[in-house]
Amino acid sequence: MSAPLPVGVIGVGVLGRHHARHLAGNASAKLVGVYDLDRERARSVAAEWGTRAYEHLDRLLADVEAVSIAVPTPAHQDVGLQALGCGVAVLMEKPLAATLPEADRLVAEAARHGVPLQVGHVERFNRAVRAAKPFLEDIRYVEGTRLAPFQPRGTDVAVVLDLMIHDLDLILHLTGAPPAIDVRAVGVVVLSPHLDMVNARVEFQTGTVANVTASRVARERVRKLRLFQANGYFSLDLGAGSGEFIRLRDGWRQAQGSSLDEIAERIPLEAPEADALGLELESFVRSVRGGHEVVVSGEEGRAALALALRVTEAVHRAPTLTPAS
């Protein structure tokens, strides 16, 4: 058996701490250490998971072969380029970068050094998504709803890059990433300096249409995705990791059946219980150790970012919505 992969975590705030937790418990990896500008926080997380808090990022990079980066989005380019420039594989939390030129630099640097660059679109590992994929055929319409109560974390960017990009990545992935030919959106700034609620309608070259809503000023947390294809539709509760596929029964003909249950069958969508972030980090470690393709490549992360930025631009072209005074 080969030695565990030496890994580190850069940025151990709310999300980065969970990265450290999973990597500390991964038998195929060795959590060499963590780094954070907040040294007290780094020491606390390091003590919690039995590792070292590095005071200098370059020293951590010299001791590892891979890092998970969970710093604020505006810092993704600088931290990512520093790691990739050292020949260190990177799992970059979503979004890949704040702008497309920054994303392009990260993708190019990973290619130049021949090291994996994976983007943290964790919903790819959601139980409901994993269970639905074998039944997907030709998706024609998608409805996505992602709501969350307000919290300061993540408000350094608009809700499109904070929350909606999860669903945009899923839509691109599950539909085969056709080109978007029309993007329309409206949004509103409520509690942060950036857009806090956005609704977008995206039409793809294939004719598939997606209608997606994201809000971080909701009273409760909701993560739902509905997908429609010729023989039925999927109702996925991403928060619960469950769903169902309602499919036309074989041999059904129009005018037969008087109820939905006679016309269609309900297929529960179930996949093995597993923590999505844990699966994401396991896949990253495997890709670095074994040379396998990463699950979400830098190019795919760039595509999701590009669509998210088009949504944001569409909001700014639309009539301005302002909160009631």
C-alpha positions as CSV (number, residue, x, y, z in Angstrom):
1,M,0.0,0.0,0.0
2,S,1.4,3.4,-0.9
3,A,2.0,6.1,1.7
4,P,-0.8,8.5,2.6
5,L,-0.9,11.7,0.4
6,P,0.5,14.7,2.4
7,V,-2.2,17.4,2.2
8,G,-2.9,20.7,3.7
9,V,-5.8,23.1,4.1
10,I,-5.5,26.8,3.3
11,G,-8.3,28.8,5.0
12,V,-9.9,27.2,8.0
13,G,-13.0,29.3,8.5
14,V,-16.5,27.7,8.7
15,L,-16.0,25.6,5.6
16,G,-12.3,25.0,5.7
17,R,-12.6,23.5,9.2
18,H,-14.8,20.8,7.7
19,H,-12.2,20.2,5.0
20,A,-9.6,19.7,7.7
21,R,-11.9,17.3,9.6
22,H,-12.5,15.1,6.6
23,L,-8.9,15.0,5.5
24,A,-7.7,14.2,9.0
25,G,-10.0,11.2,8.9
26,N,-9.0,10.0,5.4
27,A,-6.9,6.9,5.5
28,S,-5.4,7.7,2.1
29,A,-4.2,11.2,3.2
30,K,-2.1,12.7,5.9
31,L,-3.2,16.2,7.1
32,V,0.3,17.7,7.4
33,G,-1.0,21.1,8.5
34,V,-3.3,24.1,8.0
35,Y,-2.8,27.8,7.3
36,D,-5.0,30.8,7.9
37,L,-4.3,34.5,8.1
38,D,-6.1,34.3,11.5
39,R,-3.3,32.5,13.4
40,E,-5.4,31.8,16.4
41,R,-8.0,30.2,14.3
42,A,-5.4,28.1,12.6
43,R,-4.0,26.9,15.9
44,S,-7.4,26.0,17.2
45,V,-8.3,23.9,14.1
46,A,-4.9,22.3,14.1
47,A,-5.2,21.3,17.8
48,E,-8.7,20.0,17.1
49,W,-7.5,17.6,14.4
50,G,-4.1,16.8,15.6
51,T,-2.0,18.6,13.0
52,R,0.2,21.7,12.7
53,A,-0.7,25.3,12.2
54,Y,1.8,26.8,9.8
55,E,2.6,30.5,10.2
56,H,4.0,30.8,6.6
57,L,2.1,29.5,3.5
58,D,5.3,28.8,1.5
59,R,6.4,26.4,4.2
60,L,3.2,24.5,4.2
61,L,3.3,24.3,0.4
62,A,6.9,22.9,0.6
63,D,5.6,20.0,2.8
64,V,2.6,18.8,0.9
65,E,1.6,17.4,-2.5
66,A,-2.0,18.7,-2.4
67,V,-4.1,21.4,-0.7
68,S,-7.7,22.3,-0.3
69,I,-8.2,26.0,-0.6
70,A,-11.2,27.6,1.3
71,V,-10.2,31.3,1.4
72,P,-12.6,34.1,0.4
73,T,-13.3,34.2,-3.4
74,P,-11.3,37.4,-4.1
75,A,-8.2,35.6,-2.9
76,H,-8.6,32.4,-5.0
77,Q,-6.4,33.5,-7.8
78,D,-3.4,34.6,-5.7
79,V,-3.5,31.6,-3.3
80,G,-4.2,29.2,-6.1
81,L,-1.4,30.4,-8.3
82,Q,1.0,30.2,-5.5
83,A,0.1,26.6,-4.8
84,L,0.0,25.5,-8.4
85,G,3.3,27.3,-9.0
86,C,4.9,25.0,-6.4
87,G,3.6,21.9,-8.3
88,V,0.9,21.3,-5.6
89,A,-2.4,19.9,-6.6
90,V,-5.4,22.1,-5.7
91,L,-9.0,21.6,-4.7
92,M,-10.4,25.1,-5.0
93,E,-13.7,25.8,-3.3
94,K,-16.3,27.2,-5.6
95,P,-16.4,29.5,-7.4
96,L,-13.1,28.8,-9.1
97,A,-12.3,32.5,-9.2
98,A,-13.9,35.9,-9.1
99,T,-13.4,36.7,-12.8
100,L,-12.9,34.7,-16.0
101,P,-9.3,36.0,-16.6
102,E,-8.5,34.8,-13.1
103,A,-10.0,31.4,-13.8
104,D,-8.1,31.2,-17.0
105,R,-4.8,31.8,-15.2
106,L,-5.5,29.1,-12.7
107,V,-6.4,26.6,-15.4
108,A,-3.3,27.5,-17.4
109,E,-1.0,27.2,-14.4
110,A,-2.4,23.8,-13.5
111,A,-1.7,22.6,-17.0
112,R,1.7,24.1,-17.1
113,H,2.8,22.2,-14.0
114,G,0.8,19.1,-14.8
115,V,-1.0,18.9,-11.5
116,P,-4.8,18.4,-10.8
117,L,-7.1,21.3,-10.3
118,Q,-10.5,20.4,-9.0
119,V,-13.3,22.8,-8.2
120,G,-15.5,22.3,-5.1
121,H,-18.9,22.0,-6.7
122,V,-20.0,19.6,-3.9
123,E,-23.5,19.1,-5.1
124,R,-22.1,16.8,-7.8
125,F,-21.7,14.3,-4.9
126,N,-25.2,14.8,-3.5
127,R,-27.1,11.6,-2.8
128,A,-30.1,12.7,-4.8
129,V,-28.0,13.6,-7.8
130,R,-26.1,10.4,-7.7
131,A,-29.3,8.4,-7.5
132,A,-31.0,10.3,-10.4
133,K,-28.1,10.1,-12.9
134,P,-28.8,6.6,-14.2
135,F,-32.4,7.6,-15.2
136,L,-31.5,10.9,-16.9
137,E,-32.0,11.0,-20.7
138,D,-32.8,14.3,-22.4
139,I,-33.6,17.0,-20.0
140,R,-35.8,19.7,-21.5
141,Y,-36.7,21.9,-18.5
142,V,-35.2,22.6,-15.1
143,E,-36.4,24.4,-12.0
144,G,-33.9,25.1,-9.3
145,T,-34.6,26.8,-5.9
146,R,-31.9,27.5,-3.4
147,L,-32.8,29.6,-0.3
148,A,-30.8,30.2,2.8
149,P,-31.1,32.5,5.9
150,F,-28.8,35.5,5.9
151,Q,-25.3,35.1,7.3
152,P,-22.3,37.4,6.7
153,R,-20.1,34.5,5.4
154,G,-20.2,34.5,1.6
155,T,-21.4,38.1,1.2
156,D,-18.0,39.1,-0.3
157,V,-19.7,38.1,-3.6
158,A,-23.2,38.2,-5.1
159,V,-25.7,35.4,-4.3
160,V,-25.1,34.1,-7.8
161,L,-21.5,33.2,-7.0
162,D,-22.3,32.3,-3.4
163,L,-25.3,30.0,-3.9
164,M,-26.8,29.9,-7.5
165,I,-23.6,28.7,-9.0
166,H,-24.2,25.3,-7.4
167,D,-27.3,24.8,-9.4
168,L,-25.8,26.3,-12.6
169,D,-23.0,23.8,-12.4
170,L,-25.5,20.9,-11.9
171,I,-27.5,22.1,-14.8
172,L,-24.5,22.3,-17.1
173,H,-23.3,18.9,-15.9
174,L,-26.6,17.0,-16.2
175,T,-27.5,18.5,-19.6
176,G,-24.1,18.0,-21.2
177,A,-23.2,21.7,-21.0
178,P,-24.8,23.0,-24.1
179,P,-24.1,26.7,-25.0
180,A,-26.4,29.2,-23.4
181,I,-28.0,31.4,-26.1
182,D,-30.2,33.6,-23.9
183,V,-29.9,34.6,-20.2
184,R,-32.4,36.9,-18.5
185,A,-32.4,37.7,-14.8
186,V,-33.7,40.0,-12.1
187,G,-32.3,40.5,-8.7
188,V,-32.2,42.7,-5.6
189,V,-29.7,43.9,-3.0
190,V,-31.2,43.6,0.5
191,L,-28.8,43.2,3.3
192,S,-25.3,43.0,1.8
193,P,-23.3,45.2,-0.6
194,H,-24.1,42.6,-3.4
195,L,-27.1,40.9,-4.9
196,D,-28.9,38.9,-2.3
197,M,-31.8,37.4,-4.4
198,V,-31.7,36.5,-8.1
199,N,-34.1,34.7,-10.4
200,A,-32.6,33.7,-13.8
201,R,-34.0,32.1,-17.0
202,V,-31.4,30.4,-19.2
203,E,-32.2,29.0,-22.6
204,F,-29.6,26.6,-24.1
205,Q,-28.8,25.9,-27.8
206,T,-30.5,22.5,-27.5
207,G,-33.8,24.2,-26.5
208,T,-33.5,23.2,-22.9
209,V,-34.7,25.9,-20.5
210,A,-33.7,26.4,-16.9
211,N,-35.4,28.7,-14.4
212,V,-33.3,29.2,-11.2
213,T,-33.9,31.2,-8.0
214,A,-31.3,31.8,-5.3
215,S,-31.8,33.9,-2.1
216,R,-29.7,34.3,1.0
217,V,-32.4,36.4,2.8
218,A,-35.0,33.6,3.3
219,R,-36.5,32.4,6.6
220,E,-35.6,28.8,6.0
221,R,-33.2,26.7,4.0
222,V,-34.4,25.1,0.8
223,R,-32.4,23.2,-1.9
224,K,-34.6,21.7,-4.5
225,L,-34.2,20.8,-8.2
226,R,-36.8,19.5,-10.6
227,L,-35.9,18.1,-14.0
228,F,-38.3,17.3,-16.8
229,Q,-37.7,14.9,-19.7
230,A,-39.9,13.2,-22.3
231,N,-40.9,10.2,-20.2
232,G,-41.3,11.9,-16.8
233,Y,-39.8,14.2,-14.2
234,F,-37.4,14.2,-11.3
235,S,-38.1,15.9,-8.0
236,L,-34.9,16.2,-6.0
237,D,-34.6,17.5,-2.4
238,L,-30.8,18.3,-2.3
239,G,-31.0,19.3,1.3
240,A,-32.4,15.9,2.3
241,G,-30.4,14.0,-0.3
242,S,-33.6,12.3,-1.6
243,G,-36.0,12.4,-4.4
244,E,-38.3,10.5,-6.8
245,F,-38.6,9.9,-10.5
246,I,-42.2,9.9,-11.8
247,R,-42.1,8.0,-15.1
248,L,-44.7,7.0,-17.6
249,R,-45.6,3.3,-17.3
250,D,-44.5,1.0,-20.1
251,G,-47.2,0.5,-22.7
252,W,-49.3,3.5,-21.5
253,R,-51.5,5.0,-24.2
254,Q,-53.4,8.3,-24.1
255,A,-57.0,8.0,-22.7
256,Q,-56.0,5.1,-20.5
257,G,-55.9,5.5,-16.7
258,S,-57.9,7.9,-14.5
259,S,-55.2,8.7,-12.0
260,L,-51.5,9.6,-11.9
261,D,-50.7,6.3,-10.2
262,E,-52.3,4.4,-13.1
263,I,-50.4,6.4,-15.7
264,A,-47.0,6.8,-14.0
265,E,-44.8,4.9,-11.6
266,R,-42.9,6.5,-8.8
267,I,-39.3,5.4,-8.4
268,P,-37.7,6.4,-5.1
269,L,-34.2,7.8,-5.8
270,E,-31.8,6.4,-3.2
271,A,-28.0,6.3,-3.0
272,P,-25.7,5.0,-0.3
273,E,-25.5,7.4,2.7
274,A,-22.4,9.5,2.6
275,D,-21.2,13.0,3.4
276,A,-21.0,14.9,0.1
277,L,-17.9,16.9,1.2
278,G,-16.2,13.8,2.4
279,L,-16.8,12.1,-1.1
280,E,-15.5,15.2,-2.8
281,L,-12.3,15.2,-0.8
282,E,-11.9,11.4,-1.3
283,S,-12.2,11.9,-5.0
284,F,-9.6,14.6,-5.0
285,V,-7.2,12.5,-3.0
286,R,-7.7,9.6,-5.4
287,S,-7.1,11.8,-8.4
288,V,-3.8,13.1,-7.1
289,R,-2.6,9.7,-5.9
290,G,-3.7,7.7,-8.9
291,G,-3.7,10.1,-11.8
292,H,-7.4,9.8,-12.4
293,E,-9.4,12.6,-13.8
294,V,-10.9,15.0,-11.3
295,V,-14.6,15.0,-10.9
296,V,-15.0,18.7,-11.5
297,S,-12.2,20.0,-13.7
298,G,-10.9,23.5,-13.8
299,E,-12.5,23.9,-17.2
300,E,-15.9,22.9,-15.8
301,G,-15.5,25.3,-12.9
302,R,-14.7,28.0,-15.4
303,A,-17.9,27.1,-17.4
304,A,-20.0,27.4,-14.3
305,L,-18.4,30.7,-13.4
306,A,-18.9,32.0,-17.0
307,L,-22.6,31.3,-16.8
308,A,-22.9,32.8,-13.3
309,L,-21.3,36.0,-14.5
310,R,-23.7,36.1,-17.5
311,V,-26.6,35.9,-15.0
312,T,-25.1,38.7,-12.9
313,E,-24.7,40.8,-16.1
314,A,-28.3,40.1,-17.1
315,V,-29.5,41.4,-13.7
316,H,-27.6,44.7,-14.2
317,R,-29.2,45.0,-17.7
318,A,-32.7,44.5,-16.2
319,P,-34.8,47.2,-14.6
320,T,-33.5,47.8,-11.1
321,L,-35.3,46.3,-8.1
322,T,-35.0,48.1,-4.8
323,P,-36.3,47.2,-1.4
324,A,-39.4,49.0,-0.1
325,S,-38.5,51.9,2.1
